[in-house]
Amino acid sequence: MNPRLVTRRAFLGAACLAPALVHAVEPFERKGPPRLRLSLAAYSFRDQFAKGANGAEPVMDMFRFLDLCAVNGCDGAELTSYYFPNPADDTLLRSIRRHAFIRGVSISGTAIGNTYTLPPGRDRDREYDLTRQWISKASVLGAPHIRVFAGEAKGQDRASAKRHCIEALEEMGELAGRHGVFLGVENHGGIVAEADDLLEIVRAVKSPWVGINLDIGNFNTADPYGDLARCAPYAVNVQYKGLMRPRGAKQPVATDLPRVVRMLREAGYQGWFVLEYEMEADPFVKVPVLLKEMREAIAV
């Protein structure tokens, strides 16, 4: 049994008995040495998943993507929800899961494009429905994690937007937990553009199945490495891009990969280290190069 789950269950029990004494969810407890496992996000081939000119069939689908992951020695594959056929029925999902197993690739997670800052109403109901659908699909796929977004304030005060986000994460986190699936909130602009806001939200969510999807390239702050280090103890998934955009920088700068790996190890991180490629060069050429660099960095 994961000692972290015991700790959080005990925490939730204490919250019921003495809510006035409970202020924050603590970081995940991970015993033993840190361990990073290499995965690749389907988003890295977003253009190849799209239909070509005049409706030509895409050059990439989930089966070919899993083959590519296997050929490049990836332990895992992050199967972004955007690139599944609509509807993606359970028969297809089981076929993809089987193909991944045959190729020796674990499905490390999936990702949805949602907004949790909306007030009660039809729009929020649609966001909840999307999450429910993909919690079920993730369970069929055998995906242990779903990357979710927080969202923007969009005309309401930030306090209200945060409250709505926390409510959504608690309700959806409870459902995700019943399916054995984690929800990872990404540092993806909006109300979580800054580390303090992201940590405030995640600490307030009373669920052992909610954490941070830590995107190494997404803090456009004065001290992105410092902000990443503060969030790393709450990470349930880590995505690596190869470029960062610190505040004030005129151009993106190369990520210090050894520094990132060192930071994750210092946080005791044990989990997926996912390449989410966003550079302009051909991913068929550049992705294998970055995967090799990542593999070498986590092997040291």
C-alpha atoms as one frame of an Amber mdcrd trajectory, in Angstrom:
protein
   0.000   0.000   0.000   1.253   3.469  -0.862   2.125   5.226   2.440   1.165
   8.501   0.836  -2.447   7.362   0.462  -2.562   6.364   4.104  -1.257   9.785
   5.069  -3.856  11.606   2.997  -6.701   9.411   4.203  -5.660  10.180   7.754
  -5.557  13.836   6.782  -9.085  13.703   5.360 -10.326  12.004   8.497  -8.801
  14.756  10.602 -10.488  17.315   8.370 -13.882  15.835   9.170 -13.210  15.805
  12.902 -11.555  19.192  13.262 -11.891  21.364  10.136 -10.692  24.476  11.930
  -7.283  22.855  12.426  -6.815  21.885   8.765  -5.252  24.443   6.448  -3.358
  22.671   3.683  -2.663  19.375   1.969   0.972  18.453   2.396   3.358  17.208
  -0.357   3.387  13.580  -1.455   5.535  11.329   0.697   7.785   9.099  -1.388
  10.160   6.698   0.308  13.322   5.372  -1.285  15.463   6.889  -4.029  13.989
   9.196  -6.697  13.122   7.510  -9.991  12.280   9.128 -13.328  10.692   7.117
 -16.149  10.836   8.318 -19.747   7.615   8.981 -21.656   6.562  10.886 -24.765
   3.405  12.981 -25.224   1.306  12.541 -28.353   0.988  16.336 -28.385   4.583
  16.373 -29.665   3.176  15.217 -33.040   0.073  17.439 -33.055   0.572  18.506
 -36.684   1.001  14.904 -37.787  -2.216  13.885 -36.002  -4.145  16.583 -37.901
  -5.787  15.963 -41.264  -3.775  17.203 -44.229  -4.761  19.467 -47.096  -8.032
  18.579 -48.841  -8.929  16.233 -45.994  -5.993  13.887 -46.480  -5.673  11.282
 -43.747  -3.266  12.132 -40.889   0.187  10.607 -41.028  -0.051   9.732 -37.323
  -2.556   7.823 -35.222  -2.339   6.310 -31.748  -1.119   2.931 -32.984   1.703
   4.492 -35.029   2.524   6.782 -32.133   2.889   3.823 -29.776   5.137   2.152
 -32.350   7.269   5.307 -32.438   7.517   5.306 -28.630   8.647   1.678 -28.676
  11.241   2.264 -31.395  12.669   5.189 -29.415  12.940   3.198 -26.199  10.275
   5.059 -24.228   8.900   3.298 -21.164   5.661   5.265 -21.499   3.352   7.154
 -23.832   1.053  10.042 -22.934  -1.998   9.732 -25.180  -3.437  13.249 -25.488
  -7.237  13.108 -25.729  -7.389  15.582 -28.636  -6.086  12.993 -31.091  -8.536
  10.164 -30.499 -11.392   9.649 -32.959 -14.671  11.128 -31.752 -16.311   9.140
 -30.353 -13.533   6.987 -28.916 -15.505   3.920 -27.854 -14.303   1.305 -25.401
 -13.537  -1.195 -28.156 -11.024   1.205 -29.692  -9.559   2.094 -26.287  -9.029
  -1.553 -25.419  -7.407  -2.121 -28.812  -4.989   0.757 -28.144  -4.277  -0.577
 -24.662  -3.536  -4.018 -26.115  -1.222  -2.540 -28.744   0.689  -0.610 -26.083
   1.150  -3.757 -24.024   2.360  -5.788 -27.005   4.918  -3.065 -27.780   6.095
  -2.967 -24.154   4.936   0.618 -23.615   2.988   1.738 -20.549   0.294   4.356
 -21.054   1.561   7.024 -18.678  -1.524   9.231 -18.908  -3.770  11.346 -21.065
  -4.707  15.038 -21.186  -7.884  17.055 -21.693  -8.612  20.668 -22.616 -10.933
  21.821 -19.839 -11.762  24.918 -17.770 -12.572  24.679 -14.052 -12.985  28.361
 -13.207 -16.561  28.654 -14.496 -19.432  29.404 -12.081 -22.335  26.953 -11.757
 -24.321  26.614 -14.962 -24.448  24.842 -18.312 -20.916  25.802 -19.320 -19.448
  24.354 -16.142 -21.630  21.253 -16.505 -20.051  20.654 -19.934 -16.555  20.869
 -18.437 -17.517  18.400 -15.738 -19.043  16.063 -18.325 -15.820  16.166 -20.362
 -13.821  15.227 -17.283 -16.201  12.414 -16.344 -15.985  10.983 -19.850 -12.200
  10.955 -19.817 -11.927   9.551 -16.318 -13.905   6.594 -17.634 -11.811   6.403
 -20.813  -8.559   6.645 -18.833  -9.712   3.718 -16.731 -10.359   1.625 -19.849
  -6.996   2.649 -21.337  -5.166   1.869 -18.105  -3.955   5.480 -17.935  -3.175
   6.419 -14.307  -3.174  10.198 -14.831  -5.127  12.941 -16.602  -3.581  16.356
 -17.191  -6.190  19.043 -16.473  -6.203  22.837 -16.713  -7.419  25.325 -14.130
  -8.569  28.134 -16.424  -8.839  31.920 -16.399 -10.892  34.304 -14.273 -12.845
  35.534 -17.341 -14.649  38.540 -15.897 -14.964  37.312 -12.309 -12.661  38.113
  -9.415  -9.710  35.768  -8.928 -10.951  34.587  -5.534 -14.200  33.353  -7.075
 -12.352  31.719  -9.971 -10.059  29.911  -7.540 -13.002  28.770  -5.428 -14.742
  27.335  -8.484 -11.546  25.561  -9.520 -11.086  24.033  -6.074 -14.716  22.862
  -6.068 -14.229  21.238  -9.473 -10.999  19.517  -8.476 -12.536  18.137  -5.301
 -15.624  16.773  -7.069 -13.751  15.439 -10.093 -10.893  14.193  -7.894 -13.318
  12.123  -5.838 -14.664  10.502  -9.012 -11.179  10.010 -10.463 -10.065   8.304
  -7.274 -12.884   5.774  -7.553 -11.399   4.813 -10.933  -7.791   4.809  -9.689
  -6.870   7.854 -11.776  -4.923  10.956 -10.700  -5.756  14.479 -11.857  -2.729
  16.710 -12.383  -3.331  20.473 -12.566  -0.887  22.003 -15.015   0.891  25.311
 -14.488  -0.709  26.575 -17.675  -1.303  30.313 -17.331  -4.610  31.774 -16.194
  -5.127  31.616 -12.451  -2.120  29.270 -12.049   0.443  31.287 -14.010   2.304
  31.896 -10.739   3.554  29.186  -8.392   1.940  30.759  -5.318  -1.533  30.557
  -6.885  -1.048  26.996  -8.109   0.162  25.849  -4.702  -2.689  27.637  -2.947
  -5.237  25.781  -5.068  -3.651  22.330  -4.861  -3.092  22.590  -1.112  -6.755
  23.518  -0.631  -8.086  20.466  -2.499  -8.897  17.723  -0.022  -8.203  14.755
  -2.286  -5.346  12.233  -2.368  -5.926  11.893  -6.130  -5.125  15.495  -7.127
  -1.648  16.944  -7.627   0.371  19.031 -10.060   1.174  18.246 -13.674   4.474
  20.115 -13.604   5.300  21.580 -17.019   8.966  22.583 -16.952   8.533  25.190
 -19.693   5.403  26.962 -18.480   6.486  29.289 -15.671   7.159  32.613 -17.397
   8.371  34.084 -14.120  11.475  35.850 -12.882  12.713  32.638 -11.222  11.175
  29.670 -13.072  13.596  27.112 -11.602  12.809  28.282  -8.082   9.081  28.122
  -8.774   9.393  24.639 -10.271  11.351  23.459  -7.227   8.592  24.666  -4.888
   5.940  22.803  -6.884   7.901  19.584  -7.487   6.934  17.906  -4.172   3.286
  18.009  -5.311   3.950  16.637  -8.817   2.096  13.575 -10.087   3.498  13.992
 -13.605   6.314  16.065 -15.135   6.471  17.353 -18.716   9.706  18.566 -20.293
   9.814  20.902 -23.297  13.472  21.813 -23.836  12.754  25.566 -23.840  11.860
  28.067 -21.132  10.593  31.654 -21.287  11.701  33.504 -18.159  10.088  36.857
 -17.549  11.891  39.591 -19.485  13.612  37.211 -21.924  13.264  38.363 -25.537
  13.568  34.822 -26.868  12.993  31.349 -25.385  16.114  29.934 -23.783  17.333
  26.340 -23.629  16.303  24.463 -20.513  19.098  23.347 -18.214  18.200  19.636
 -18.319  20.735  18.465 -15.680  19.437  21.170 -13.341  15.840  20.037 -13.879
  16.715  16.398 -13.189  18.671  17.407 -10.084  15.697  19.460  -8.863  13.287
  16.547  -9.318  15.616  14.174  -7.516  16.020  16.605  -4.632  12.223  16.639
  -4.364  12.244  12.821  -4.211  10.135  12.590  -7.362   9.215   9.094  -8.514
   7.208   9.082 -11.705   6.947   9.898 -15.390   9.261  12.382 -17.105   7.392
  13.174 -20.320   8.728  14.918 -23.393   6.134  17.353 -24.724   7.841  18.702
 -27.815   6.928  22.238 -28.950   9.904  23.376 -31.036   9.657  24.282 -34.722
  11.994  21.601 -36.096  10.532  18.391 -37.550   9.541  16.215 -34.547  10.537
  13.054 -36.413  14.080  14.452 -36.413  14.277  16.375 -33.139  12.215  14.213
 -30.772  14.639  11.232 -30.877  17.508  13.624 -30.095  15.733  15.094 -27.056
  14.667  11.660 -25.833  18.292  10.515 -25.972  19.357  13.575 -23.957  16.640
  12.957 -21.379  17.487   9.259 -21.113  21.150  10.068 -20.516  20.311  12.761
 -17.965  18.095  10.531 -15.814  20.596   7.661 -16.015  23.403   9.652 -14.363
